[in-house]
Amino acid sequence: MSIDTAIIPMLRALHIAAGAMALLAAPLAMAAYKGGDWHRRWGKVFFYGMAVVCATAIVLGILKPANVWLALMAVFSFHLAASGYRALYLKKLHKGMAPQRTDLVLHGVAAVVNGGLLIWGMSHLLMGSFNEQAVLFTLIGLPGTAWVLHGFMQFNRHQQDKRRWLYGHIIGFLGAYVAALTAFSAVNLTLIKPEWLRLAWPSIIGGAVMVLWVVRLKRRFANGEHLRSFAKVRIR
């Protein structure tokens, strides 16, 4: 038995277990009182679950190049989760706080991966190759690249909404959950037809939820409501 044959099943099992843990933890974190102990606990379970998913997907992609697309998707998902997590430590950007090296490396790596996915997916679609990977890479490459640009731009803005960290946290974590659902749907929900719908439904629903959530929060703040009235906040 080769090393690859022995390692791959274990990595796949760990990948599936971590993915299932993340998929279950995210709704629990969203349902819990925002900023409370259980919100933070389930949020950490989701984050570290996504970290394991990303790490195992990368190794599986190296050992089995045919699965490299899963590794790229995992990097995309983890970038969203990590940027959402890091947003909690960047609450003072509006006061001139400088990003840390961790933030620059995070967005830099994601720029290469997401930009590559977008170029690969769009080039195949423009050439008439409407296969599953071309659609999938375009669907994740476009918002992924946009999120990277948004991340770099926020580091260079002198005038910022002091609650930008909150929107970044919501969009990052919820976006990562949508990406995880997309990967799950692509691999397991093969009965959903047409093919593009199997890949697109998490983004359609998740994107609508994100927009409505952020818009609703902005309206509450515009009406004079304070974040501390409905969430526990710790300014770092």
N, C-alpha and C positions, 0 to 999 in steps of 0.2 A: 504493500500500500504506500503510495507516494505521500509526501508531506501535504501537498495540495489537497489530495483526496481526504486526508484526515482533518485538515484545518477548515476547509470550506463548509462542511455541514455544521460545525460548531459555530463558525462565524455567522452563517445564515440563521441558525437558531437564535443566537444572541441578537442579531439584527431584527428579527421578527419580534422577539420578546420586548426589546427596547422600543420598537415602533408601536406595538400594542399598548405599552405602558404610557407612551407619550400621547397617543390618541385618546386614551381614557382619562389622563390627568388634565388635559387642556379644558374640557367642558367643566370639570370640577373646580378648576381655578377660576373660570369665568363666572361660575355660579356663586362662589364664595364671596364674602364681604371684601370689597376691594382694599388691598393694603393690609388686611388682617392676617393673622397667623396662618390660617388654612389656605388663603389665597397665595401666600408666599410659599408655603410648603408644596402645594400642588404645582405652582409655577416652577419651582426648582425641579420637581420630578419630571415635568415636561421638558425643561431645558436640558437636564442631564440625559434624559432619554433620547432627545434629538442629537446630543453630542455623541452618544454611543452609536446611534443610527448612522451618523455621518462617518465616524471612524471605521465602522465595520463595512459600510458601503464602499469606502475608498479602497480598503484592503481587498474586498471581493472584486472590485473593478480591476485592480492590478492583477489578481490571480486569474480572473476570467474576463479578458478584455471585452467579450460580448456584453457584459453587464456594466460597462463603463458609464453608460447613460444614467444608471441608478446612482453611481457615485457622484456624477455632476449634479443630479437632482438633490442629493443629500447635502452637498455643499451649499446649493442655493437655499435649501430649507434651513440649514444651520445658520447661515448668514442672517436670515431674517430673525431667527430666535435669538442669536447672539446680539444683534443690534437692538432688539427689543429689551434684552437683559441689560445691555450697556446703557440704554437710555435712562435707567434708574440711577446711574452714577453721573449723569450729565445734566442734572437739574439746574445748574448755574451757568449754562451756556449763554443765556441772555445777559449775564453779568460779565461776560468776557472770559469765562472759563475756557482754557485750552484743552483740546482733545488729547488723550493719552496715546502713546505709541500703539497700544492694543487696538484702539479704535481705527487708527490709520492702516495698520496691517490687516485688520478685519475687512475693511472696505476695499483695500487694495487687492487682496486675493479674490474677493467677490467680484471686483470689476473685471478681472481676467476671465474668471469662469463664466459669469453671466454674459459678458460681452461676446465670448466665444460661442456660447449657446445661441445667442440671438443671431449672430452672423451665420452660424451653421444652419439654424432652422429657417431663417428668412431666405438664404440663398437656395436651399432645396425647394421651398415653396414657390419662389419666383421661377424656378426651372421646371415647375409643374409636378414635383415629386411630393404629393400630399400623403406621405406615409406617417405612421404614428409618431416616430421620433421627431420628424420635422415639425409637426404640429405641437408636440410636447415641448420641444426646445424653444420654439417661438413663444409659447404661452408662458414659460417661466423665464426666458431670457429677457423679454421686453420689460415686465415689471421689475425683474431683478436688477437690470441695468438702471432703470429709473430710480429704484430705491438706493442704489449705490451713489448715483449723482446727487440725490437728495441728501444722503449722508455727508458727502464732502461739502456740499453747499452750506449746510447748517453750521459747519465748523468755521465758515468765513463770513457769517452774517453778524453785523454789529447790532442791528435792531431785530430782536426776536420776540416771539410770543413766549412768555415765561412758562407756559404749559406745553411747549413743543415736545418736551421729554415725555409727557403723558401720551400724546398722540403717537409718538414714535414707539413707545412701549406697547400700545394697543395694536398698532399696525404690524409691528415686528412679530409679536407673539401670535396674533391671529393669522398673519400671513404665513408664518411657519406651519401653523396647524392646517391651513388650506393646502399648502404644498405637500404636507404629509398625507392628507386625504387624497390628493391627486395621485400620488405614487401608489397608495393603497388601491384606489379605483383602477388605475392603469393595469395593475398586476392581477387583481382579484375579481373585479366586477366586469368580467368579459361578456356577460349577458346583456349589458347596456349597449344599445345600438341607437344611432350610428356611433362610430368610433370616436369622432370628435366630441360627442356629448359625454362619453365616459371620461374624457380628459378635462372637459371644460366645466362640468357642473359644480365642482368645488369652488372654482374661481368665480363663477357667476353668483353663487349664493354667498360665498365668503366675502367677495368684493362688495356686494350690496350691504352686508352686515357691517363691514368696516366703515363704509361711507356713512351709513345711517347712525352708527355709534358715535363717530367723531362729530358729525353735524349736530346730533342731539346734545353732546357735551358742550360744544361751542355755543349753542343756544342757551343752555343753562348758565354758562359763565357770562354771556352777554346780558342775561336777565338779573345779574348780580349775585348768583349763587356761588358759594365758595366750595372748592374741592373738598375741604375738610368736613363739610356737612354730609358727605355721602361716601367718603373714603378715608382711610387712615394713611397719612402721608408722613414720610421721614425724609427730610431734606438733608442730603449728604454734602 
